[in-house]
Amino acid sequence: MKKIAIAGISGNTDNYRNALSQLGAVCTTLTDVGSASQFDALLLPGGGDIDPVLFGETDHGSRSIDPVLDRQQLSMLDAFVSAGKPILGICKGMQVINIYFGGRIIQDLPTNTLHQYTDRDQVHPSHALPGTVLQKLYGSDFPVNSAHHQGIGSPGRDLFIIQYAPDDVPEAIIHKTLPILGVQWHPERMCFEHRRTDTPDGSLLLTYFLSLIP
C-alpha cells in the first residue's frame, strides 16, 4: 500500500487524507523531516501564505504566515527531492515548490478577487498547455476551484508552467525531470463527498499522483 506524507498540521489535512485514502493510499500528517524515508511520496497542502523572507522580500500583503511550518515544509520537500520521490503541491504547496527552486511569488495578485476564498471557493476557467498531463486528464480548457490571493510571479529553475487562468496567473507547474507537480487549485475538494458539478473530478489528478510511485 502506498504511503503518503502530508507536510501539514494535524487537523488541517483531513480533506487530503480522506481523498487519498479512498484511492487506496495510507496518509500520515507530519512535519518531521527525519521520517521521510518511511514514505513513498510527499503532499504539500494548502494553507496560509509563505514567509516572504524565504523568497527574499519583505511583507507586501501576505496573510496568515506560519514561519515555523514554512521551514518545516521546505525541509521535508528537500528530503523528498533528494530521494527522487514523487511530490504534489496543492495551492500553497505549489508555491512552496516554486520558492524551493528559486522562483518568485506575487504576494497579492492584482486580480485576487477572481481567485481568493470568499465564503467559498471561487470557480474560474483555465487552460492547460497541449501535451501536458493536465491536458491529457481534463482537456485543454476546464474550470477549477480557487482559494488563494497569491500566485507565481516567475517559475523556479527547471519548473514549467503548464496551466493558466484567464488573467495569466499560473495554475500548475511541473518539473523538467523530477516527479514533481504543483496545482494552484484544490483537487481534494473536487472529488468523492466533495464532488462538484461545476468542475471536473479532482480524483483523476490524485490518481495520477499516486501512479508516479514505483
Backbone as a chain_set.jsonl record, in Angstrom:
{"seq": "MKKIAIAGISGNTDNYRNALSQLGAVCTTLTDVGSASQFDALLLPGGGDIDPVLFGETDHGSRSIDPVLDRQQLSMLDAFVSAGKPILGICKGMQVINIYFGGRIIQDLPTNTLHQYTDRDQVHPSHALPGTVLQKLYGSDFPVNSAHHQGIGSPGRDLFIIQYAPDDVPEAIIHKTLPILGVQWHPERMCFEHRRTDTPDGSLLLTYFLSLIP", "coords": {"N": [[0.843, -1.196, 0.0], [0.51, 2.243, -0.782], [2.327, 4.827, 0.778], [1.804, 7.996, 1.977], [3.222, 11.036, 2.907], [1.962, 13.889, 4.441], [2.737, 17.157, 4.568], [1.902, 18.955, 6.897], [-0.283, 20.508, 9.341], [-1.678, 18.6, 11.842], [-5.117, 17.919, 11.826], [-5.744, 19.909, 10.082], [-5.653, 18.737, 7.66], [-7.509, 16.923, 6.801], [-9.202, 16.686, 4.508], [-7.415, 16.09, 2.429], [-6.274, 13.69, 3.315], [-8.578, 12.053, 3.449], [-9.43, 11.95, 0.762], [-7.211, 10.772, -0.585], [-7.05, 8.365, 0.802], [-9.34, 7.081, -0.039], [-8.549, 6.369, -2.494], [-6.879, 4.347, -2.01], [-4.484, 4.841, -0.672], [-2.262, 5.209, 2.169], [-2.146, 7.711, 4.524], [-0.188, 10.041, 6.348], [0.015, 12.747, 8.513], [2.553, 14.988, 9.092], [5.5, 16.796, 10.201], [8.071, 16.122, 10.457], [11.135, 15.864, 9.28], [12.9, 13.777, 9.49], [11.468, 11.475, 9.158], [11.049, 11.004, 6.517], [12.1, 8.924, 4.941], [10.466, 6.79, 5.377], [8.28, 6.963, 3.777], [6.494, 6.935, 0.621], [5.883, 9.081, -1.013], [5.318, 12.662, -1.156], [2.968, 15.058, -0.062], [2.326, 18.42, -0.309], [0.314, 20.566, 1.322], [-2.449, 22.986, 1.0], [-2.76, 26.249, 2.595], [-1.858, 28.983, 4.774], [-0.086, 32.028, 3.786], [3.315, 32.128, 2.521], [6.246, 32.848, 4.39], [7.644, 35.821, 3.423], [10.358, 36.386, 3.641], [11.617, 34.093, 2.924], [11.699, 34.072, 0.194], [13.194, 36.252, -0.356], [12.017, 38.793, 0.099], [10.285, 41.601, 1.637], [7.301, 41.939, 3.666], [4.519, 42.351, 1.694], [1.625, 42.415, 1.685], [1.094, 39.792, 2.397], [-0.604, 37.096, 4.122], [-1.654, 35.443, 7.143], [0.766, 34.05, 8.011], [2.973, 31.393, 8.786], [5.862, 30.995, 9.987], [7.41, 28.905, 11.123], [6.179, 26.491, 10.272], [6.49, 26.864, 7.501], [9.265, 26.552, 7.149], [9.602, 23.96, 8.033], [8.142, 22.601, 6.074], [9.665, 23.185, 3.802], [12.017, 21.849, 4.48], [11.139, 19.193, 4.53], [10.374, 18.966, 1.874], [12.881, 19.223, 0.646], [14.1, 16.863, 1.518], [12.556, 14.893, 0.188], [12.913, 15.635, -2.477], [15.665, 15.174, -2.703], [15.64, 12.429, -2.416], [14.393, 11.689, -4.701], [11.679, 11.162, -4.831], [8.1, 11.098, -5.59], [6.249, 14.183, -5.61], [3.561, 16.239, -4.729], [2.221, 19.395, -4.893], [-0.247, 21.47, -3.533], [-2.088, 24.352, -3.968], [-0.939, 26.536, -1.638], [1.137, 24.715, -1.38], [2.107, 24.355, -3.995], [3.312, 26.822, -4.346], [5.297, 26.715, -2.397], [6.947, 24.742, -3.521], [7.782, 26.211, -5.741], [9.304, 28.372, -4.644], [11.29, 26.924, -3.401], [12.801, 26.049, -5.565], [13.822, 28.426, -6.373], [12.077, 30.312, -7.463], [9.732, 33.119, -7.884], [7.232, 34.815, -5.921], [4.122, 36.445, -6.247], [2.848, 38.565, -3.949], [0.302, 39.621, -3.479], [-2.155, 39.288, -5.625], [-3.049, 41.388, -8.387], [-5.474, 40.768, -9.493], [-6.894, 39.491, -7.484], [-9.518, 39.047, -6.63], [-10.686, 37.291, -8.383], [-9.683, 34.893, -7.629], [-9.49, 34.438, -4.807], [-10.554, 32.962, -1.689], [-13.823, 33.499, -0.783], [-16.065, 33.283, 1.366], [-16.548, 30.904, 0.148], [-15.02, 28.524, -2.13], [-13.809, 30.034, -5.117], [-14.695, 29.67, -8.593], [-13.232, 29.308, -11.705], [-12.403, 29.581, -15.244], [-9.792, 27.684, -16.939], [-6.724, 27.075, -18.73], [-4.975, 24.42, -20.103], [-1.755, 23.55, -21.239], [-0.916, 22.165, -24.475], [-0.336, 18.641, -24.734], [0.45, 18.266, -22.124], [0.25, 16.743, -18.824], [-2.103, 17.571, -17.531], [-3.692, 18.425, -19.638], [-4.077, 16.001, -20.886], [-5.508, 14.647, -18.93], [-7.792, 16.24, -18.462], [-8.486, 17.718, -20.686], [-8.115, 20.624, -22.858], [-9.286, 22.98, -21.908], [-10.789, 23.785, -18.911], [-12.803, 24.223, -15.94], [-11.678, 25.266, -12.674], [-11.508, 25.06, -9.067], [-10.812, 27.64, -6.599], [-8.84, 29.275, -4.161], [-7.079, 31.359, -3.241], [-4.87, 34.192, -2.882], [-2.411, 34.876, -3.662], [0.228, 34.279, -6.08], [2.3, 32.581, -8.541], [5.049, 34.413, -9.565], [7.34, 34.181, -11.169], [8.637, 31.193, -12.558], [10.568, 28.691, -10.79], [13.891, 27.224, -11.153], [14.094, 24.804, -13.703], [11.389, 24.356, -13.61], [8.209, 24.28, -15.154], [5.483, 26.14, -16.323], [2.282, 24.883, -16.774], [-0.386, 25.352, -16.969], [-2.848, 27.897, -17.083], [-4.781, 30.589, -15.65], [-7.53, 32.73, -16.776], [-6.536, 35.338, -16.43], [-3.872, 35.05, -16.762], [-2.535, 34.086, -14.537], [-0.462, 31.611, -13.174], [-1.562, 28.257, -12.951], [-0.673, 25.696, -12.64], [2.327, 23.772, -12.25], [5.192, 21.932, -13.393], [7.996, 19.776, -12.937], [11.027, 19.628, -14.811], [12.509, 17.202, -14.919], [12.159, 15.716, -12.564], [9.747, 13.843, -10.531], [7.611, 15.843, -9.91], [4.845, 17.836, -9.265], [2.723, 20.648, -9.246], [-0.32, 22.233, -8.322], [-2.499, 25.044, -8.396], [-5.055, 24.906, -7.585], [-7.645, 22.992, -5.851], [-7.817, 19.781, -5.825], [-8.661, 17.872, -3.963], [-10.986, 18.903, -2.971], [-12.715, 18.503, -4.977], [-13.71, 16.022, -5.411], [-15.121, 12.739, -4.644], [-16.893, 12.858, -1.611], [-16.887, 15.578, -1.805], [-17.374, 16.163, -4.39], [-18.049, 18.211, -7.179], [-20.431, 19.874, -9.323], [-19.646, 21.83, -11.011], [-17.008, 21.662, -11.7], [-14.383, 19.52, -13.028], [-13.564, 16.079, -12.107], [-11.602, 15.861, -9.322], [-10.263, 13.617, -8.43], [-8.985, 12.366, -10.523], [-6.561, 13.687, -10.924], [-5.328, 13.194, -8.445], [-5.126, 10.43, -8.563], [-3.339, 10.187, -10.67], [-1.071, 11.31, -9.437], [-0.542, 9.328, -7.488], [0.122, 7.309, -9.225], [2.7, 7.893, -9.96], [4.339, 6.772, -8.128], [6.657, 4.236, -7.838]], "CA": [[0.0, 0.0, 0.0], [1.333, 3.438, -0.941], [2.343, 5.629, 1.993], [1.97, 9.399, 1.633], [3.432, 12.01, 3.972], [1.358, 15.195, 4.206], [3.533, 18.098, 5.36], [0.983, 19.962, 7.404], [-0.659, 20.481, 10.748], [-2.735, 17.632, 12.104], [-6.408, 18.571, 11.998], [-5.995, 20.776, 8.928], [-5.354, 17.997, 6.423], [-8.463, 15.82, 6.685], [-9.706, 16.528, 3.138], [-6.374, 15.427, 1.639], [-6.182, 12.307, 3.796], [-9.781, 11.314, 3.078], [-9.449, 11.718, -0.683], [-6.175, 9.807, -0.955], [-7.362, 7.054, 1.383], [-10.356, 6.463, -0.888], [-7.828, 5.861, -3.663], [-6.08, 3.216, -1.575], [-3.22, 5.227, -0.051], [-2.211, 5.455, 3.607], [-1.619, 9.06, 4.68], [0.205, 10.483, 7.683], [0.336, 14.167, 8.577], [3.718, 15.193, 9.937], [6.474, 17.79, 9.749], [9.365, 15.595, 10.887], [11.887, 15.505, 8.079], [13.587, 12.521, 9.726], [10.593, 10.354, 8.818], [10.812, 10.983, 5.071], [12.49, 7.654, 4.332], [9.412, 5.803, 5.617], [7.137, 7.249, 2.919], [6.707, 6.796, -0.818], [5.648, 10.341, -1.718], [5.023, 13.815, -0.304], [1.955, 16.035, -0.464], [2.406, 19.724, 0.338], [-1.072, 21.02, 1.237], [-2.745, 24.403, 1.051], [-2.642, 26.869, 3.91], [-1.614, 30.428, 4.729], [0.964, 32.49, 2.878], [4.7, 31.794, 2.865], [7.074, 33.937, 4.921], [8.334, 36.402, 2.262], [11.809, 36.329, 3.832], [12.113, 32.877, 2.275], [11.978, 34.346, -1.217], [13.982, 37.472, -0.466], [11.211, 40.002, 0.082], [9.577, 41.997, 2.848], [5.868, 41.679, 3.585], [3.733, 43.272, 0.859], [0.265, 41.91, 1.525], [0.946, 38.383, 2.772], [-1.577, 36.877, 5.191], [-1.644, 34.171, 7.881], [2.08, 33.439, 7.848], [3.453, 30.498, 9.841], [7.265, 30.813, 9.607], [7.925, 27.606, 11.547], [5.656, 25.495, 9.344], [7.113, 27.068, 6.189], [10.606, 25.982, 7.15], [9.442, 22.508, 8.132], [7.717, 22.111, 4.768], [10.812, 23.248, 2.896], [12.947, 20.781, 4.856], [10.576, 17.933, 4.047], [10.477, 18.994, 0.417], [14.273, 18.959, 0.304], [14.374, 15.436, 1.737], [11.914, 14.091, -0.852], [13.61, 15.94, -3.733], [16.953, 14.461, -2.665], [15.364, 10.999, -2.577], [13.782, 11.466, -6.016], [10.332, 10.617, -4.666], [7.051, 11.966, -6.118], [5.786, 15.294, -4.779], [2.428, 17.006, -5.233], [1.928, 20.617, -4.149], [-1.595, 21.978, -3.763], [-2.274, 25.746, -3.562], [0.32, 26.983, -1.024], [2.158, 23.717, -1.647], [2.725, 24.654, -5.285], [4.169, 27.987, -4.162], [6.472, 26.239, -1.659], [7.812, 24.12, -4.532], [8.355, 27.246, -6.593], [10.385, 29.12, -3.986], [12.397, 25.981, -3.162], [13.629, 26.03, -6.774], [14.314, 29.771, -6.67], [11.092, 31.138, -8.15], [9.214, 34.315, -7.224], [5.812, 34.828, -5.592], [3.4, 37.719, -6.164], [2.258, 38.456, -2.62], [-1.133, 39.929, -3.535], [-2.448, 39.418, -7.053], [-3.936, 42.491, -8.763], [-6.783, 40.184, -9.818], [-7.142, 38.499, -6.426], [-10.95, 38.742, -6.444], [-11.011, 36.143, -9.229], [-9.072, 33.679, -7.098], [-9.431, 34.241, -3.362], [-11.687, 32.359, -0.974], [-14.761, 34.49, -0.272], [-17.162, 32.464, 1.887], [-16.486, 29.605, -0.535], [-14.083, 28.515, -3.252], [-14.196, 30.6, -6.403], [-14.52, 28.765, -9.731], [-12.919, 30.079, -12.91], [-11.859, 28.761, -16.333], [-8.342, 27.546, -17.027], [-6.234, 26.49, -19.985], [-3.809, 23.551, -19.97], [-0.955, 23.546, -22.458], [-1.014, 20.908, -25.234], [0.597, 17.57, -24.454], [0.768, 18.16, -20.7], [-0.56, 15.758, -18.104], [-3.434, 18.109, -17.252], [-4.454, 18.397, -20.889], [-4.448, 14.607, -21.126], [-6.511, 14.24, -17.94], [-9.004, 17.06, -18.404], [-8.713, 18.503, -21.889], [-7.379, 21.889, -22.93], [-9.955, 24.046, -21.17], [-11.691, 23.25, -17.888], [-12.885, 25.081, -14.76], [-11.074, 24.796, -11.43], [-11.84, 25.832, -7.873], [-9.733, 28.573, -6.317], [-8.927, 29.83, -2.804], [-5.772, 31.955, -2.972], [-4.724, 35.578, -3.345], [-1.048, 34.987, -4.16], [0.477, 33.443, -7.252], [3.682, 32.508, -9.009], [5.483, 35.528, -10.407], [8.217, 33.565, -12.163], [8.903, 29.81, -12.128], [11.915, 28.342, -10.373], [14.723, 26.504, -12.12], [13.609, 23.518, -14.21], [9.941, 24.261, -13.469], [7.479, 24.802, -16.305], [4.06, 26.417, -16.119], [1.541, 24.077, -17.748], [-1.799, 25.714, -16.929], [-3.043, 29.305, -16.752], [-6.113, 31.17, -15.502], [-7.765, 33.727, -17.829], [-5.712, 36.529, -16.191], [-2.487, 34.598, -16.93], [-1.957, 33.578, -13.302], [-0.146, 30.187, -13.317], [-2.429, 27.341, -12.208], [0.01, 24.42, -12.427], [3.725, 23.682, -12.655], [5.763, 20.589, -13.403], [9.454, 19.804, -13.012], [11.564, 19.129, -16.079], [12.986, 15.82, -14.854], [11.752, 15.04, -11.335], [8.299, 13.589, -10.445], [7.077, 16.925, -9.085], [3.733, 18.542, -9.886], [2.002, 21.55, -8.356], [-1.519, 22.876, -8.854], [-2.954, 26.131, -7.546], [-6.43, 24.601, -7.19], [-7.803, 22.006, -4.777], [-8.485, 18.564, -6.308], [-9.278, 17.153, -2.837], [-12.323, 19.471, -2.794], [-13.4, 18.296, -6.253], [-13.9, 14.585, -5.604], [-15.788, 11.936, -3.623], [-18.001, 13.563, -0.947], [-16.807, 16.994, -2.18], [-17.52, 16.252, -5.851], [-18.811, 19.39, -7.601], [-20.982, 19.811, -10.674], [-19.104, 22.927, -11.819], [-15.607, 21.379, -12.012], [-14.171, 18.089, -13.279], [-13.298, 15.208, -10.962], [-10.243, 16.023, -8.831], [-9.598, 12.342, -8.148], [-8.142, 11.997, -11.657], [-5.228, 14.212, -10.648], [-4.76, 12.472, -7.306], [-4.766, 9.102, -9.066], [-2.091, 10.366, -11.445], [-0.004, 11.475, -8.457], [-0.221, 8.012, -6.915], [0.726, 6.46, -10.274], [4.11, 8.231, -10.077], [5.074, 5.969, -7.166], [7.045, 2.969, -8.493]], "C": [[0.883, 1.252, 0.0], [1.187, 4.354, 0.279], [2.713, 7.068, 1.645], [2.187, 10.221, 2.895], [2.778, 13.327, 3.559], [2.051, 16.186, 5.135], [2.652, 19.236, 5.85], [0.714, 19.795, 8.877], [-1.824, 19.518, 10.929], [-4.028, 18.36, 12.439], [-6.767, 19.483, 10.852], [-5.842, 20.042, 7.599], [-6.362, 16.881, 6.15], [-8.937, 15.603, 5.254], [-8.706, 15.792, 2.252], [-6.294, 13.943, 2.019], [-7.381, 11.483, 3.344], [-9.794, 10.976, 1.589], [-8.429, 10.65, -1.08], [-6.454, 8.418, -0.386], [-8.421, 6.333, 0.563], [-9.766, 5.963, -2.2], [-6.828, 4.772, -3.276], [-4.756, 3.547, -0.928], [-3.374, 5.345, 1.461], [-1.51, 6.787, 3.814], [-1.311, 9.364, 6.137], [0.577, 11.95, 7.613], [1.487, 14.357, 9.55], [4.59, 16.294, 9.379], [7.886, 17.379, 10.143], [10.148, 15.093, 9.682], [12.603, 14.169, 8.254], [12.772, 11.299, 9.369], [10.432, 10.163, 7.316], [11.097, 9.625, 4.444], [11.416, 6.58, 4.483], [8.245, 5.935, 4.652], [7.519, 7.176, 1.446], [6.609, 8.116, -1.57], [5.267, 11.408, -0.708], [3.907, 14.65, -0.909], [2.152, 17.295, 0.37], [1.03, 20.383, 0.203], [-1.204, 22.533, 1.146], [-2.627, 24.937, 2.463], [-2.471, 28.367, 3.764], [-0.506, 30.774, 3.755], [2.352, 32.145, 3.417], [5.414, 33.039, 3.386], [7.879, 34.553, 3.771], [9.846, 36.471, 2.414], [12.408, 35.153, 3.061], [12.294, 33.042, 0.772], [12.53, 35.753, -1.399], [13.21, 38.764, -0.51], [10.733, 40.355, 1.486], [8.087, 41.778, 2.622], [5.163, 42.771, 2.785], [2.354, 42.682, 0.611], [0.079, 40.446, 1.818], [0.039, 38.26, 3.991], [-1.323, 35.519, 5.861], [-0.341, 33.404, 7.7], [2.406, 32.569, 9.059], [4.914, 30.169, 9.516], [7.831, 29.448, 9.99], [7.47, 26.51, 10.593], [6.302, 25.631, 7.974], [8.469, 26.383, 6.12], [10.563, 24.459, 7.288], [9.043, 21.922, 6.779], [8.866, 22.133, 3.765], [11.832, 22.158, 3.211], [12.445, 19.425, 4.38], [10.658, 17.858, 2.529], [11.903, 18.659, -0.012], [14.603, 17.477, 0.451], [13.785, 14.582, 0.629], [12.514, 14.379, -2.228], [14.914, 15.159, -3.792], [16.775, 12.966, -2.883], [14.739, 10.674, -3.931], [12.375, 10.915, -5.951], [9.271, 11.601, -5.177], [6.562, 12.992, -5.1], [4.626, 15.974, -5.482], [2.23, 18.208, -4.319], [0.562, 21.141, -4.531], [-1.7, 23.386, -3.16], [-0.974, 26.284, -2.949], [1.446, 26.003, -1.338], [2.852, 23.921, -2.975], [3.691, 25.825, -5.143], [5.429, 27.634, -3.362], [7.463, 25.575, -2.625], [8.519, 25.193, -5.35], [9.485, 27.995, -5.906], [11.566, 28.201, -3.657], [13.356, 25.971, -4.35], [14.031, 27.433, -7.237], [13.357, 30.671, -7.409], [10.593, 32.297, -7.295], [7.717, 34.191, -7.0], [5.283, 36.258, -5.654], [2.573, 37.67, -4.884], [0.773, 38.819, -2.559], [-1.484, 40.23, -4.981], [-3.328, 40.631, -7.334], [-5.36, 42.019, -9.061], [-7.219, 39.184, -8.742], [-8.614, 38.158, -6.245], [-11.405, 37.57, -7.309], [-10.633, 34.824, -8.558], [-9.327, 33.414, -5.615], [-10.725, 33.673, -2.789], [-12.545, 33.482, -0.398], [-16.033, 33.758, 0.121], [-17.192, 31.066, 1.268], [-15.373, 29.676, -1.577], [-14.664, 29.301, -4.418], [-14.054, 29.499, -7.463], [-14.269, 29.631, -10.955], [-12.382, 29.148, -13.992], [-10.342, 28.639, -16.221], [-7.993, 26.913, -18.366], [-4.976, 25.685, -19.709], [-3.063, 23.492, -21.299], [-1.012, 22.182, -23.142], [0.062, 19.911, -24.825], [0.969, 17.4, -22.995], [-0.154, 17.149, -20.024], [-1.965, 16.282, -17.835], [-4.299, 18.129, -18.5], [-4.916, 16.977, -21.203], [-5.541, 14.137, -20.166], [-7.844, 14.943, -18.133], [-9.346, 17.813, -19.687], [-8.002, 19.846, -21.8], [-7.971, 22.972, -22.044], [-10.953, 23.447, -20.189], [-11.699, 24.18, -16.68], [-12.21, 24.433, -13.555], [-11.587, 25.633, -10.27], [-10.612, 26.63, -7.448], [-9.931, 29.19, -4.946], [-7.59, 30.446, -2.413], [-5.77, 33.401, -3.434], [-3.298, 35.856, -3.806], [-0.872, 34.095, -5.382], [1.944, 33.448, -7.61], [3.977, 33.704, -9.909], [6.41, 35.062, -11.505], [8.562, 32.17, -11.666], [10.354, 29.604, -11.738], [12.634, 27.514, -11.428], [14.141, 25.119, -12.422], [12.121, 23.291, -13.944], [9.278, 24.91, -14.672], [6.019, 25.007, -15.934], [3.278, 25.676, -17.196], [0.052, 24.392, -17.774], [-1.909, 27.164, -16.466], [-4.522, 29.6, -16.505], [-6.306, 32.224, -16.594], [-6.945, 35.007, -17.665], [-4.221, 36.213, -16.232], [-1.799, 34.216, -15.621], [-1.676, 32.083, -13.483], [-1.018, 29.328, -12.409], [-1.791, 25.982, -11.977], [1.443, 24.519, -12.929], [4.157, 22.214, -12.63], [7.274, 20.719, -13.52], [9.93, 19.129, -14.287], [11.909, 17.653, -16.023], [12.488, 15.038, -13.641], [10.237, 14.829, -11.289], [7.617, 14.57, -9.499], [6.024, 17.686, -9.875], [3.103, 19.45, -8.839], [0.789, 22.124, -9.05], [-1.976, 23.942, -7.87], [-4.363, 25.879, -7.015], [-6.451, 23.409, -6.231], [-8.532, 20.745, -5.267], [-9.172, 17.778, -5.194], [-10.665, 17.691, -2.501], [-13.117, 19.411, -4.1], [-13.691, 16.809, -6.477], [-14.607, 13.952, -4.415], [-16.895, 12.752, -2.94], [-17.994, 15.064, -1.249], [-16.93, 17.193, -3.69], [-18.463, 17.391, -6.212], [-19.347, 19.176, -9.011], [-20.37, 20.86, -11.595], [-17.602, 22.79, -12.08], [-15.483, 19.901, -12.387], [-13.789, 17.365, -11.998], [-11.832, 15.318, -10.527], [-9.517, 14.718, -8.57], [-8.726, 11.874, -9.313], [-6.71, 12.474, -11.437], [-4.572, 13.462, -9.497], [-4.352, 11.055, -7.706], [-3.482, 9.156, -9.872], [-0.909, 10.517, -10.488], [0.423, 10.131, -7.87], [0.448, 7.109, -7.948], [2.214, 6.756, -10.461], [4.971, 7.413, -9.119], [5.406, 4.62, -7.81], [6.38, 1.757, -7.844]], "O": [[1.888, 1.305, 0.708], [0.08, 4.619, 0.747], [3.783, 7.334, 1.097], [1.417, 10.111, 3.848], [3.012, 13.822, 2.456], [1.959, 16.062, 6.356], [2.658, 20.333, 5.292], [1.393, 19.039, 9.572], [-2.837, 19.62, 10.237], [-4.036, 19.3, 13.234], [-7.937, 19.807, 10.651], [-5.896, 20.659, 6.535], [-6.091, 15.987, 5.347], [-9.064, 14.459, 4.818], [-9.093, 14.97, 1.422], [-6.253, 13.066, 1.156], [-7.223, 10.344, 2.905], [-10.128, 9.857, 1.201], [-8.754, 9.727, -1.827], [-6.132, 7.411, -1.015], [-8.406, 5.105, 0.476], [-10.416, 5.216, -2.933], [-6.03, 4.329, -4.101], [-3.966, 2.643, -0.653], [-4.475, 5.553, 1.97], [-0.393, 6.978, 3.332], [-2.064, 8.998, 7.039], [1.362, 12.357, 6.756], [1.406, 13.934, 10.703], [4.443, 16.686, 8.221], [8.795, 18.209, 10.157], [9.857, 14.029, 9.136], [12.886, 13.492, 7.265], [13.315, 10.198, 9.282], [9.738, 9.241, 6.888], [10.405, 9.218, 3.511], [11.455, 5.566, 3.786], [7.319, 5.126, 4.686], [8.682, 7.328, 1.071], [7.187, 8.259, -2.647], [4.938, 11.111, 0.441], [3.895, 14.917, -2.11], [2.147, 17.245, 1.6], [0.619, 20.726, -0.905], [-0.216, 23.266, 1.204], [-2.422, 24.18, 3.412], [-2.882, 28.957, 2.764], [-0.044, 29.925, 2.994], [2.53, 31.903, 4.611], [5.209, 34.143, 2.882], [8.723, 33.869, 3.194], [10.555, 36.602, 1.416], [13.551, 35.208, 2.606], [12.975, 32.233, 0.141], [12.362, 36.369, -2.451], [13.68, 39.744, -1.089], [10.768, 39.529, 2.398], [7.664, 41.465, 1.51], [5.2, 43.948, 3.142], [1.958, 42.474, -0.536], [-0.98, 39.891, 1.526], [-0.077, 39.189, 4.791], [-0.841, 34.579, 5.229], [-0.347, 32.245, 7.285], [2.152, 32.95, 10.202], [5.185, 29.174, 8.843], [8.648, 28.893, 9.255], [8.278, 25.691, 10.154], [6.63, 24.625, 7.345], [8.781, 25.71, 5.138], [11.398, 23.757, 6.718], [9.546, 20.871, 6.383], [9.021, 21.205, 2.971], [12.446, 21.604, 2.299], [13.221, 18.605, 3.888], [10.975, 16.809, 1.968], [12.099, 17.882, -0.946], [15.299, 16.903, -0.386], [14.433, 13.642, 0.168], [12.617, 13.476, -3.057], [15.232, 14.551, -4.814], [17.642, 12.308, -3.459], [14.574, 9.501, -4.269], [11.913, 10.273, -6.894], [9.512, 12.808, -5.196], [6.473, 12.717, -3.904], [4.69, 16.253, -6.679], [2.089, 18.053, -3.106], [0.241, 21.248, -5.715], [-1.43, 23.577, -1.975], [0.003, 26.473, -3.674], [2.587, 26.417, -1.541], [4.056, 23.69, -3.086], [4.764, 25.825, -5.746], [6.501, 28.184, -3.615], [8.668, 25.818, -2.552], [9.717, 25.09, -5.618], [10.525, 28.233, -6.52], [12.712, 28.648, -3.636], [14.572, 25.895, -4.173], [14.52, 27.609, -8.353], [13.772, 31.702, -7.939], [10.979, 32.441, -6.134], [7.013, 33.549, -7.779], [5.933, 37.181, -5.162], [1.691, 36.822, -4.75], [0.066, 38.359, -1.663], [-1.152, 41.295, -5.501], [-4.272, 40.882, -6.584], [-6.323, 42.769, -8.902], [-7.833, 38.162, -9.047], [-8.93, 37.076, -5.75], [-12.406, 36.925, -6.998], [-11.188, 33.773, -8.876], [-9.375, 32.253, -5.209], [-11.817, 33.872, -3.322], [-12.064, 34.312, 0.375], [-16.961, 33.626, -0.677], [-17.805, 30.153, 1.822], [-14.85, 30.752, -1.869], [-15.866, 29.243, -4.678], [-13.361, 28.506, -7.237], [-15.01, 30.58, -11.213], [-11.949, 28.037, -13.687], [-9.697, 29.397, -15.497], [-8.831, 26.309, -19.035], [-4.016, 26.207, -19.143], [-3.68, 23.394, -22.36], [-1.141, 21.157, -22.472], [1.216, 20.277, -24.599], [1.724, 16.49, -22.653], [-1.186, 16.755, -20.568], [-2.927, 15.517, -17.903], [-5.502, 17.879, -18.43], [-6.013, 16.776, -21.722], [-6.396, 13.332, -20.535], [-8.902, 14.331, -17.989], [-10.384, 18.471, -19.763], [-7.368, 20.162, -20.793], [-7.24, 23.792, -21.489], [-11.849, 22.698, -20.578], [-10.705, 24.858, -16.42], [-12.177, 23.209, -13.431], [-12.04, 26.763, -10.454], [-9.498, 26.337, -7.883], [-11.042, 29.585, -4.592], [-7.026, 30.1, -1.375], [-6.575, 33.791, -4.281], [-3.006, 36.95, -4.289], [-1.723, 33.257, -5.679], [2.733, 34.215, -7.059], [3.262, 33.973, -10.875], [6.287, 35.495, -12.651], [8.76, 31.98, -10.466], [11.255, 30.247, -12.275], [12.062, 27.154, -12.457], [13.753, 24.376, -11.521], [11.642, 22.161, -14.04], [9.721, 25.953, -15.153], [5.399, 24.148, -15.307], [3.564, 25.815, -18.386], [-0.697, 23.765, -18.522], [-1.174, 27.607, -15.584], [-5.4, 28.95, -17.072], [-5.344, 32.581, -17.274], [-6.681, 35.695, -18.651], [-3.401, 37.016, -15.787], [-0.581, 34.039, -15.606], [-2.568, 31.349, -13.906], [-1.19, 29.639, -11.231], [-2.312, 25.187, -11.194], [1.743, 25.235, -13.884], [3.567, 21.381, -11.943], [7.775, 21.662, -14.132], [9.313, 18.183, -14.776], [11.636, 16.92, -16.972], [12.405, 13.811, -13.695], [9.505, 15.567, -11.948], [7.115, 14.194, -8.44], [6.267, 18.126, -10.999], [2.967, 19.064, -7.678], [0.849, 22.467, -10.231], [-1.857, 23.769, -6.657], [-4.812, 26.565, -6.096], [-5.403, 22.887, -5.851], [-9.752, 20.657, -5.131], [-10.16, 17.089, -5.446], [-11.441, 17.019, -1.822], [-14.066, 20.169, -4.299], [-13.895, 16.386, -7.614], [-14.686, 14.534, -3.333], [-17.761, 13.29, -3.631], [-18.979, 15.752, -0.983], [-16.625, 18.269, -4.204], [-19.54, 17.526, -5.631], [-18.793, 18.401, -9.791], [-20.544, 20.799, -12.812], [-16.987, 23.707, -12.625], [-16.384, 19.114, -12.096], [-13.702, 17.974, -10.932], [-10.93, 14.92, -11.264], [-8.289, 14.698, -8.494], [-7.819, 11.066, -9.112], [-5.758, 11.75, -11.73], [-3.389, 13.129, -9.567], [-3.338, 10.544, -7.232], [-2.636, 8.269, -9.764], [0.142, 9.914, -10.706], [1.615, 9.841, -7.77], [1.247, 6.243, -7.593], [2.925, 5.951, -11.063], [6.191, 7.361, -9.273], [4.501, 3.932, -8.282], [6.601, 0.626, -8.275]]}, "num_chains": 1, "name": "protein.A"}
